[in-house]
Amino acid sequence: SEGKQLDSIPLWQVSESYTLQIVSENGGTNELLISRGEISVKEATCPDQICVHQGILSDSALPIVCLPNRLVIQLREADDGDALLDGVTH
């Protein structure tokens, strides 16, 4: 399942913040906090916690990456200019 897209969420439609847990093939987990227009990794089982320390993602400049759990979270512009979340596992 290399490069498989896990989810695509229209962040501009999020009315109430919620969490989403992603379980990787190696058994690691990332708990995402999804809010209107932004996303962050709230908790993760990876040893380095880099994905947690990357903070809030609210534009498409840089993705949030968790190498140990093979997770990439990237915002992209939708056709109508609204931001979407893409969660991708490698």
Secondary structure in CASP SS format (residue, H / E / C, confidence):
PFRMAT SS
TARGET T0000
AUTHOR 0000-0000-0000
METHOD secondary structure of the structure
MODEL  1
S C 1.00
E C 1.00
G C 1.00
K E 1.00
Q E 1.00
L E 1.00
D E 1.00
S E 1.00
I E 1.00
P E 1.00
L H 1.00
W H 1.00
Q H 1.00
V C 1.00
S C 1.00
E C 1.00
S C 1.00
Y E 1.00
T E 1.00
L E 1.00
Q E 1.00
I E 1.00
V E 1.00
S C 1.00
E C 1.00
N C 1.00
G C 1.00
G C 1.00
T E 1.00
N E 1.00
E E 1.00
L E 1.00
L E 1.00
I E 1.00
S E 1.00
R C 1.00
G C 1.00
E E 1.00
I E 1.00
S E 1.00
V E 1.00
K E 1.00
E E 1.00
A E 1.00
T C 1.00
C C 1.00
P C 1.00
D C 1.00
Q C 1.00
I H 1.00
C H 1.00
V H 1.00
H H 1.00
Q C 1.00
G C 1.00
I C 1.00
L E 1.00
S C 1.00
D C 1.00
S C 1.00
A C 1.00
L C 1.00
P C 1.00
I E 1.00
V E 1.00
C E 1.00
L C 1.00
P C 1.00
N C 1.00
R C 1.00
L E 1.00
V E 1.00
I E 1.00
Q E 1.00
L E 1.00
R E 1.00
E E 1.00
A C 1.00
D C 1.00
D C 1.00
G C 1.00
D C 1.00
A E 1.00
L E 1.00
L E 1.00
D E 1.00
G E 1.00
V E 1.00
T E 1.00
H C 1.00
END
